[in-house]
Structure formats: C-alpha cells, structure tokens
C-alpha cells in the first residue's frame, strides 16, 4: 500500500470515528425514539415535528377554538378572560399525552412544556392576528392542581410540570395558587353538565401564593396564566377562575397544551 493510499485510509477511519462520536452525542427523538439531528426547537425528529398540528389562528376569541365555536356565545357564567391552546388534539397528540400522563414517560415534558410558549404568544393576538390583549403590570403562571389520590396514582402533576417549563422559558414566576379540596372522578368521560356539577366548590386559593398575588394586585393590573393539559369544555378552567376571581381582582387566562 502506497503512502497516499495509507493516508487516505487513515483519513476515512478518522472521519468515520468523528461521525460515530457525533451520532452518539445526539439525543434520539423524545416522542418516538428515532434518530434526531437536533436542528429543531424541540427534541423531536423531523417526522414528529412536521406532524404537530399547531393552532396558528383562532376563530373564537374567548376559548381559542380554531373553528366556529357554538358554546361561548351561549355562556353567561364564564369567569376566565380567555384561553389559548398550542395544538389540536388529534390522534398523534393523544398518543403523546397518553405516553406522558399515563405511561410514565416524563421525558416528554421537555416537548410538551415548551410547546405552551406558542399558546402564550397567541394570547396577544385576536382572531384576525391583530394584537388584542395588552401586557399587564404583573404576570404569574399557575396550574390546575391534582387531588392527593390522583397524585399518588400518577406520581406527578402534569400541569405543574408544564407550568414549570413555561416559567423557565418566559421568566415568569410559577405559583401554586390553587388547592383541590376533594377528589373527583376523571372528567374526560363526563358531559358538560356532569363536569359542572362535579367541579363546583372543588378549588380554593392557597393562602401563601394568594397573598403574593394580592400584593401585586395593589400595585397594578395582574394576569395569571392557568396551565392545564387539555381544554375540552372549559369547565375546569372556569371553576378555577371562579375560585380565584371571587377573592382576587385580576385577569385569568387559560393556557392548555391541546384543544
């Protein structure tokens, strides 16, 4: 073997080793485990990234629905100011949430949590994309609490984890503003009226966090972003908002991962 051939062989081995080293340092897609080149804003592969059904425009300025809303015009007892969601709740998103929430894949918080930033920015747009919701003097992030029984079953509160991710990205303080006073059955299997009856009186303010927010209210306009995983009928958000607004003079805006 000539010197040139030998040098070429060593160069190919060197490049091959470098490629293997780089590949070993790249984390796989958190959602599906496929190879991930690390060029996207979320730790997912190209296929998963392109399948995310982002909500870019809303039709209902109140609940953030991406299509005509038959519910909000009929409601007379809405306590929250508005809601925005990051994605449509299609089959793929349902699978992601199932892996995270029920099958213990907590690493998905690094995907779902940062996705809330999209919904946070949607709060500053009206249905036509024109800025509609100005910035208050103070903003806080909070989340829908779990009952002790549900927390024991799951081992974590997904809404709290998502709120922590959003707080990390926005720099806003995350407070445990609400307590759950009693356990309720899963809301996903109930109709709207059943949800309303089941949730009445379930939420109360946590005294320490409430005092901190009350102090901010005395200084100017305050907004709390209340985090949950899925907005279905809005019953949970509304009851949480009722508990907050009964005591504190502020705005409550919902941020849900899916709609």
VOBA-1610 file (N, C-alpha, C; in pm, whole numbers, padded with zeros to 5 digits, always signed):
BEGIN
Unk+00085-00119+00000Unk+00000+00000+00000Unk+00089+00124+00000Unk+00060+00215-00094Unk+00141+00336-00104Unk+00110+00430+00012Unk+00199+00531+00027Unk+00178+00628+00134Unk+00046+00704+00115Unk+00014+00739-00011Unk-00110+00812-00040Unk-00233+00730-00004Unk-00229+00599-00039Unk-00342+00511-00008Unk-00357+00494+00142Unk-00240+00481+00210Unk-00243+00465+00354Unk-00300+00589+00423Unk-00257+00706+00374Unk-00308+00832+00431Unk-00458+00845+00409Unk-00505+00804+00288Unk-00647+00810+00259Unk-00727+00718+00349Unk-00669+00600+00376Unk-00738+00504+00462Unk-00751+00560+00604Unk-00642+00619+00655Unk-00646+00676+00788Unk-00746+00792+00797Unk-00754+00871+00692Unk-00847+00984+00689Unk-00991+00934+00694Unk-01022+00825+00617Unk-01158+00770+00619Unk-01195+00716+00757Unk-01097+00649+00821Unk-01121+00597+00955Unk-01145+00710+01055Unk-01067+00819+01039Unk-01081+00934+01127Unk-01218+00998+01113Unk-01262+01016+00986Unk-01393+01076+00961Unk-01506+00986+01012Unk-01489+00857+00992Unk-01589+00762+01039Unk-01603+00765+01190Unk-01488+00775+01259Unk-01490+00784+01404Unk-01554+00912+01453Unk-01527+01022+01383Unk-01586+01151+01420Unk-01737+01148+01403Unk-01783+01087+01292Unk-01927+01076+01269Unk-01994+00992+01377Unk-01930+00883+01416Unk-01985+00796+01520Unk-01993+00869+01654Unk-01888+00950+01682Unk-01886+01025+01807Unk-01997+01128+01811Unk-02017+01198+01699Unk-02123+01298+01692Unk-02260+01233+01704Unk-02275+01119+01636Unk-02404+01049+01639Unk-02436+01002+01780Unk-02333+00959+01853Unk-02357+00910+01989Unk-02397+01021+02083Unk-02360+01146+02051Unk-02393+01258+02137Unk-02530+01316+02106Unk-02589+01284+01988Unk-02719+01335+01953Unk-02827+01253+02021Unk-02915+01320+02094Unk-03022+01250+02163Unk-03127+01204+02063Unk-03185+01086+02082Unk-03293+01042+01993Unk-03419+01124+02016Unk-03513+01114+01925Unk-03641+01183+01936Unk-03709+01140+02065Unk-03749+01236+02148Unk-03812+01204+02275Unk-03948+01139+02256Unk-04015+01173+02145Unk-04150+01122+02123Unk-04153+00980+02067Unk-04065+00950+01969Unk-04074+00819+01903Unk-03944+00739+01909Unk-03834+00801+01952Unk-03707+00730+01964Unk-03625+00724+01839Unk-03673+00782+01729Unk-03599+00780+01602Unk-03479+00874+01609Unk-03390+00863+01510Unk-03273+00950+01504Unk-03317+01096+01494Unk-03245+01181+01563Unk-03279+01323+01569Unk-03153+01404+01542Unk-03158+01490+01441Unk-03038+01567+01406Unk-03020+01691+01493Unk-03116+01719+01582Unk-03100+01828+01677Unk-03112+01967+01618Unk-03176+01981+01501Unk-03184+02112+01436Unk-03316+02183+01463Unk-03408+02122+01538Unk-03539+02183+01563Unk-03547+02239+01704Unk-03651+02319+01727Unk-03666+02385+01857Unk-03707+02289+01967Unk-03760+02174+01929Unk-03799+02072+02026Unk-03713+01948+02005Unk-03692+01866+02109Unk-03609+01746+02095Unk-03683+01631+02027Unk-03732+01657+01905Unk-03805+01555+01829Unk-03745+01545+01688Unk-03773+01433+01622Unk-03724+01412+01486Unk-03807+01494+01387Unk-03759+01498+01263Unk-03828+01577+01161Unk-03971+01528+01138Unk-03988+01396+01138Unk-04121+01340+01113Unk-04221+01383+01221Unk-04180+01376+01347Unk-04268+01417+01456Unk-04293+01568+01453Unk-04189+01644+01425Unk-04202+01790+01418Unk-04304+01831+01313Unk-04296+01771+01196Unk-04386+01808+01087Unk-04529+01761+01110Unk-04549+01668+01202Unk-04683+01617+01231Unk-04755+01696+01340Unk-04688+01791+01404Unk-04751+01867+01512Unk-04860+01959+01454Unk-04985+01944+01499Unk-05096+02024+01444Unk-05112+02158+01518Unk-05017+02248+01498Unk-05020+02377+01566Unk-05149+02453+01536Unk-05197+02525+01634Unk-05307+02619+01614Unk-05247+02756+01584Unk-05261+02802+01462Unk-05200+02930+01423Unk-05299+03046+01430Unk-05426+03018+01406Unk-05528+03122+01412Unk-05648+03068+01489Unk-05713+03155+01562Unk-05831+03114+01638Unk-05956+03182+01580Unk-06067+03111+01589Unk-06194+03167+01545Unk-06272+03228+01662Unk-06257+03168+01780Unk-06326+03219+01898Unk-06226+03292+01988Unk-06245+03420+02005Unk-06150+03499+02083Unk-06157+03464+02232Unk-06264+03400+02275Unk-06279+03366+02417Unk-06205+03236+02451Unk-06244+03126+02389Unk-06188+02996+02428Unk-06070+02953+02341Unk-06043+03026+02232Unk-05929+02994+02147Unk-05954+02882+02049Unk-06080+02850+02024Unk-06112+02743+01930Unk-06068+02782+01790Unk-06017+02683+01715Unk-05964+02710+01581Unk-06071+02698+01473Unk-06195+02669+01514Unk-06308+02662+01422Unk-06427+02729+01488Unk-06538+02741+01415Unk-06655+02808+01470Unk-06695+02748+01604Unk-06721+02834+01702Unk-06750+02788+01838Unk-06898+02803+01869Unk-06968+02693+01895Unk-07111+02701+01928Unk-07137+02726+02076Unk-07033+02718+02160Unk-07052+02721+02305Unk-07043+02860+02367Unk-06935+02931+02339Unk-06910+03058+02410Unk-07020+03163+02393Unk-07080+03179+02274Unk-07187+03279+02262Unk-07307+03250+02352Unk-07325+03124+02394Unk-07440+03087+02477Unk-07411+03096+02626Unk-07286+03108+02664Unk-07250+03105+02805Unk-07272+03240+02871Unk-07321+03235+02992Unk-07342+03359+03069Unk-07265+03359+03200Unk-07195+03249+03227Unk-07127+03235+03356Unk-06978+03206+03338Unk-06915+03273+03243Unk-06773+03249+03218Unk-06689+03341+03305Unk-06597+03283+03380Unk-06515+03360+03472Unk-06375+03388+03418Unk-06324+03301+03331Unk-06190+03326+03276Unk-06198+03431+03165Unk-06088+03500+03141Unk-06088+03608+03041Unk-06071+03555+02900Unk-05977+03466+02880Unk-05966+03398+02752Unk-05873+03278+02767Unk-05883+03187+02673Unk-05798+03068+02671Unk-05730+03057+02535Unk-05609+03004+02536Unk-05539+02973+02412Unk-05472+02836+02428Unk-05471+02760+02320Unk-05412+02626+02319Unk-05307+02618+02210Unk-05209+02531+02232Unk-05097+02521+02137Unk-05131+02437+02015Unk-05198+02323+02035Unk-05220+02228+01925Unk-05362+02174+01927Unk-05403+02121+01812Unk-05528+02046+01803Unk-05507+01906+01860Unk-05605+01856+01928Unk-05593+01726+01996Unk-05626+01613+01900Unk-05534+01584+01808Unk-05556+01476+01712Unk-05502+01345+01769Unk-05503+01239+01690Unk-05464+01107+01739Unk-05317+01102+01783Unk-05229+01170+01710Unk-05088+01169+01748Unk-05067+01243+01880Unk-05133+01357+01895Unk-05119+01432+02020Unk-05179+01354+02136Unk-05287+01282+02111Unk-05348+01198+02214Unk-05250+01089+02259Unk-05176+01034+02164Unk-05076+00932+02196Unk-04962+00991+02278Unk-04914+01109+02240Unk-04807+01175+02317Unk-04850+01199+02460Unk-04972+01251+02479Unk-05020+01279+02613Unk-05038+01150+02692Unk-05084+01046+02627Unk-05100+00918+02694Unk-04966+00863+02743Unk-04862+00875+02660Unk-04729+00830+02700Unk-04679+00908+02821Unk-04704+01035+02819Unk-04655+01124+02926Unk-04736+01111+03054Unk-04866+01118+03041Unk-04954+01132+03156Unk-04985+00999+03224Unk-05002+00894+03143Unk-05048+00767+03199Unk-04945+00655+03194Unk-04845+00667+03106Unk-04748+00559+03094Unk-04609+00598+03145Unk-04601+00709+03217Unk-04481+00744+03292Unk-04362+00792+03212Unk-04383+00837+03087Unk-04270+00887+03008Unk-04254+01037+03036Unk-04199+01068+03152Unk-04191+01207+03196Unk-04093+01290+03113Unk-04007+01225+03035Unk-03917+01300+02949Unk-03993+01383+02846Unk-04118+01348+02820Unk-04199+01424+02724Unk-04233+01564+02773Unk-04208+01593+02901Unk-04229+01730+02948Unk-04140+01827+02873Unk-04023+01779+02825Unk-03931+01865+02751Unk-03982+01895+02611Unk-04086+01824+02567Unk-04151+01851+02439Unk-04279+01930+02461Unk-04368+01876+02544Unk-04498+01938+02564Unk-04488+02073+02634Unk-04399+02085+02733Unk-04386+02209+02807Unk-04350+02328+02719Unk-04241+02319+02642Unk-04204+02432+02556Unk-04309+02465+02449Unk-04393+02367+02413Unk-04499+02394+02316Unk-04599+02497+02368Unk-04610+02509+02502Unk-04702+02606+02560Unk-04663+02750+02527Unk-04536+02771+02494Unk-04491+02906+02460Unk-04570+02959+02340Unk-04607+02870+02249Unk-04687+02910+02133Unk-04823+02964+02177Unk-04889+02894+02271Unk-05019+02940+02322Unk-05005+03071+02400Unk-04894+03085+02472Unk-04868+03209+02547Unk-04865+03328+02451Unk-04799+03312+02337Unk-04793+03421+02240Unk-04927+03443+02170Unk-05007+03340+02155Unk-05139+03355+02093Unk-05230+03446+02175Unk-05204+03459+02304Unk-05285+03547+02388Unk-05275+03693+02345Unk-05174+03727+02271Unk-05155+03865+02227Unk-05208+03888+02086Unk-05283+03791+02033Unk-05343+03805+01901Unk-05494+03789+01909Unk-05565+03868+01829Unk-05707+03847+01814Unk-05730+03743+01707Unk-05857+03711+01676Unk-05887+03613+01573Unk-05828+03645+01437Unk-05808+03775+01407Unk-05753+03814+01278Unk-05602+03827+01280Unk-05540+03800+01394Unk-05394+03811+01404Unk-05349+03947+01451Unk-05444+04038+01479Unk-05409+04172+01525Unk-05394+04169+01677Unk-05291+04235+01727Unk-05267+04236+01871Unk-05392+04283+01945Unk-05437+04205+02045Unk-05565+04235+02108Unk-05559+04237+02260Unk-05458+04178+02319Unk-05457+04163+02464Unk-05327+04219+02516Unk-05332+04340+02570Unk-05210+04407+02614Unk-05144+04342+02733Unk-05023+04385+02762Unk-04944+04327+02871Unk-04977+04398+03001Unk-05007+04324+03108Unk-05037+04385+03237Unk-04909+04423+03312Unk-04928+04483+03429Unk-04812+04522+03510Unk-04739+04400+03565Unk-04814+04297+03604Unk-04754+04175+03660Unk-04820+04052+03599Unk-04738+03951+03576Unk-04789+03824+03524Unk-04736+03709+03610Unk-04822+03612+03634Unk-04784+03492+03707Unk-04833+03370+03630Unk-04768+03259+03654Unk-04813+03131+03598Unk-04857+03043+03714Unk-04971+02977+03698Unk-05014+02877+03794Unk-05068+02756+03716Unk-05131+02662+03784Unk-05169+02537+03718Unk-05286+02474+03792Unk-05356+02387+03722Unk-05469+02314+03781Unk-05413+02207+03876Unk-05454+02207+04003Unk-05399+02111+04099Unk-05464+01974+04087Unk-05393+01873+04133Unk-05446+01736+04141Unk-05490+01706+04284Unk-05582+01613+04298Unk-05616+01564+04431Unk-05502+01476+04480Unk-05495+01455+04610Unk-05391+01370+04667Unk-05399+01228+04611Unk-05520+01179+04590Unk-05538+01044+04537Unk-05483+01033+04395Unk-05516+01133+04311Unk-05468+01129+04173Unk-05317+01146+04166Unk-05263+01230+04254Unk-05118+01249+04257Unk-05048+01119+04297Unk-05106+01048+04394Unk-05047+00922+04438Unk-05050+00818+04326Unk-05155+00818+04247Unk-05167+00723+04136Unk-05063+00752+04028Unk-05046+00881+03995Unk-04965+00920+03881Unk-04820+00949+03918Unk-04798+00999+04039Unk-04664+01031+04083Unk-04617+01171+04048Unk-04695+01244+03973Unk-04661+01382+03937Unk-04787+01451+03886Unk-04782+01584+03884Unk-04890+01664+03826Unk-04841+01718+03693Unk-04899+01669+03584Unk-04853+01709+03451Unk-04870+01859+03428Unk-04977+01918+03481Unk-04999+02062+03464Unk-04890+02142+03536Unk-04850+02095+03653Unk-04742+02163+03727Unk-04610+02154+03651Unk-04579+02038+03594Unk-04456+02023+03518Unk-04457+02112+03393Unk-04570+02118+03324Unk-04579+02202+03205Unk-04567+02350+03243Unk-04627+02387+03355Unk-04615+02525+03403Unk-04470+02560+03434Unk-04397+02467+03493Unk-04255+02491+03524Unk-04175+02513+03398Unk-04204+02435+03293Unk-04134+02453+03165Unk-04163+02590+03106Unk-04290+02631+03109Unk-04325+02762+03054Unk-04263+02874+03137Unk-04262+02857+03268Unk-04198+02958+03354Unk-04050+02972+03324Unk-03984+02860+03299Unk-03842+02862+03266Unk-03817+02940+03136Unk-03906+02926+03039Unk-03887+02990+02909Unk-03928+03138+02909Unk-04025+03174+02990Unk-04074+03312+02992Unk-04012+03396+03102Unk-03957+03329+03204Unk-03904+03403+03318Unk-04011+03448+03417Unk-04136+03404+03398Unk-04245+03443+03487Unk-04246+03351+03610Unk-04282+03404+03727Unk-04289+03321+03847Unk-04404+03220+03838Unk-04379+03099+03885Unk-04479+02993+03887Unk-04523+02973+04032Unk-04654+02989+04056Unk-04707+02981+04193Unk-04813+02872+04204Unk-04817+02800+04316Unk-04924+02703+04341Unk-05047+02776+04396Unk-05117+02848+04310Unk-05222+02939+04356Unk-05347+02867+04405Unk-05370+02744+04357Unk-05493+02673+04388Unk-05469+02543+04463Unk-05566+02506+04545Unk-05570+02377+04611Unk-05694+02303+04565Unk-05687+02172+04564Unk-05805+02090+04533Unk-05859+02038+04666Unk-05984+02071+04695Unk-06039+02041+04827Unk-06095+01900+04838Unk-06124+01836+04726Unk-06173+01698+04729Unk-06142+01630+04596Unk-06143+01498+04600Unk-06115+01418+04481Unk-06239+01409+04392Unk-06220+01410+04261Unk-06328+01389+04165Unk-06287+01282+04066Unk-06385+01216+04007Unk-06355+01118+03904Unk-06303+01188+03780Unk-06242+01112+03688Unk-06185+01169+03566Unk-06292+01243+03486Unk-06259+01364+03446Unk-06355+01449+03376Unk-06373+01411+03229Unk-06275+01340+03172Unk-06278+01312+03028Unk-06395+01223+02986Unk-06454+01152+03081Unk-06565+01062+03048Unk-06701+01124+03077Unk-06705+01251+03111Unk-06830+01315+03151Unk-06873+01421+03052Unk-07004+01445+03049Unk-07058+01554+02970Unk-07040+01686+03041Unk-07076+01795+02972Unk-07053+01928+03027Unk-07128+01950+03158Unk-07256+01912+03165Unk-07334+01935+03285Unk-07281+01852+03402Unk-07238+01729+03374Unk-07179+01646+03479Unk-07051+01709+03533Unk-06971+01764+03442Unk-06847+01830+03484Unk-06877+01948+03574Unk-06977+02029+03535Unk-07011+02147+03613Unk-07054+02109+03754Unk-07140+02009+03764Unk-07188+01965+03895Unk-07074+01908+03979Unk-06987+01831+03914Unk-06879+01762+03983Unk-06772+01857+04036Unk-06751+01968+03964Unk-06640+02058+03995Unk-06676+02174+04087Unk-06803+02195+04112Unk-06841+02309+04195Unk-06782+02298+04336Unk-06711+02401+04375Unk-06652+02405+04509Unk-06529+02321+04528Unk-06472+02268+04418Unk-06356+02179+04429Unk-06227+02257+04454Unk-06218+02381+04405Unk-06093+02456+04411Unk-06100+02570+04514Unk-05988+02592+04580Unk-05975+02702+04676Unk-05835+02761+04662Unk-05819+02884+04709Unk-05690+02951+04699Unk-05592+02900+04804Unk-05466+02887+04766Unk-05359+02855+04858Unk-05317+02987+04924Unk-05326+02998+05057Unk-05309+03128+05124Unk-05178+03200+05094Unk-05066+03128+05097Unk-04938+03194+05076Unk-04924+03255+04938Unk-04955+03177+04835Unk-04947+03225+04698Unk-05048+03337+04674Unk-05168+03322+04731Unk-05272+03424+04715Unk-05228+03558+04773Unk-05157+03555+04885Unk-05107+03679+04947Unk-05006+03748+04856Unk-04920+03669+04791Unk-04821+03727+04700Unk-04888+03793+04581Unk-04989+03727+04525Unk-05060+03784+04410Unk-05142+03905+04453Unk-05203+03899+04571Unk-05281+04013+04621Unk-05195+04138+04635Unk-05071+04120+04681Unk-04979+04234+04692Unk-04951+04294+04556Unk-04936+04210+04454Unk-04914+04260+04317Unk-05037+04333+04266Unk-05156+04285+04302Unk-05280+04349+04258Unk-05291+04492+04311Unk-05236+04516+04429Unk-05240+04652+04486Unk-05147+04747+04412Unk-05055+04693+04333Unk-04960+04776+04260Unk-05003+04804+04116Unk-05097+04726+04063Unk-05139+04746+03924Unk-05212+04624+03869Unk-05233+04627+03740Unk-05308+04520+03672Unk-05228+04389+03673Unk-05295+04279+03706Unk-05230+04149+03721Unk-05301+04046+03632Unk-05223+03958+03575Unk-05277+03846+03498Unk-05213+03716+03546Unk-05295+03614+03562Unk-05249+03480+03594Unk-05277+03389+03475Unk-05175+03317+03430Unk-05192+03216+03326Unk-05209+03081+03395Unk-05323+03020+03374Unk-05354+02893+03439Unk-05331+02779+03341Unk-05243+02687+03376Unk-05197+02582+03285Unk-05274+02451+03308Unk-05313+02387+03197Unk-05370+02253+03200Unk-05329+02182+03072Unk-05346+02051+03068Unk-05301+01977+02950Unk-05399+01987+02834Unk-05529+01966+02859Unk-05628+01967+02750Unk-05748+02053+02789Unk-05792+02138+02697Unk-05917+02213+02712Unk-06024+02136+02637Unk-06127+02090+02708Unk-06236+02017+02643Unk-06362+02102+02643Unk-06425+02116+02758Unk-06544+02201+02767Unk-06515+02334+02835Unk-06399+02346+02897Unk-06366+02469+02969Unk-06417+02470+03112Unk-06481+02361+03158Unk-06539+02358+03292Unk-06434+02371+03401Unk-06322+02299+03385Unk-06216+02305+03487Unk-06156+02445+03495Unk-06122+02502+03381Unk-06067+02638+03377Unk-06164+02737+03439Unk-06293+02721+03409Unk-06392+02815+03459Unk-06406+02808+03611Unk-06408+02686+03665Unk-06421+02671+03810Unk-06296+02720+03883Unk-06179+02696+03825Unk-06056+02751+03883Unk-06061+02903+03882Unk-06107+02960+03772Unk-06114+03105+03759Unk-06214+03164+03857Unk-06325+03093+03878Unk-06424+03139+03976Unk-06362+03148+04116Unk-06288+03045+04154Unk-06225+03043+04286Unk-06126+03158+04302Unk-06052+03188+04195Unk-05952+03295+04200Unk-06018+03432+04202Unk-06113+03455+04112Unk-06171+03588+04097Unk-06267+03625+04209Unk-06315+03526+04280Unk-06400+03556+04396Unk-06323+03633+04502Unk-06191+03615+04504Unk-06106+03676+04607Unk-06014+03784+04550Unk-05960+03761+04430Unk-05857+03850+04376Unk-05906+03925+04252Unk-05879+04056+04244Unk-05920+04136+04128Unk-05816+04131+04015Unk-05823+04029+03933Unk-05720+04012+03829Unk-05779+03941+03707Unk-05695+03926+03605Unk-05733+03852+03485Unk-05683+03708+03498Unk-05764+03614+03452Unk-05723+03474+03446Unk-05730+03428+03301Unk-05617+03386+03248Unk-05608+03339+03112Unk-05564+03193+03111Unk-05637+03109+03041Unk-05601+02969+03034Unk-05498+02944+02926Unk-05403+02858+02956Unk-05310+02807+02855Unk-05315+02655+02864Unk-05369+02594+02761Unk-05373+02448+02756Unk-05286+02400+02642Unk-05228+02283+02661Unk-05142+02228+02557Unk-05223+02192+02433Unk-05341+02130+02452Unk-05421+02086+02337Unk-05565+02133+02351Unk-05632+02139+02236Unk-05772+02187+02229Unk-05850+02092+02140
//
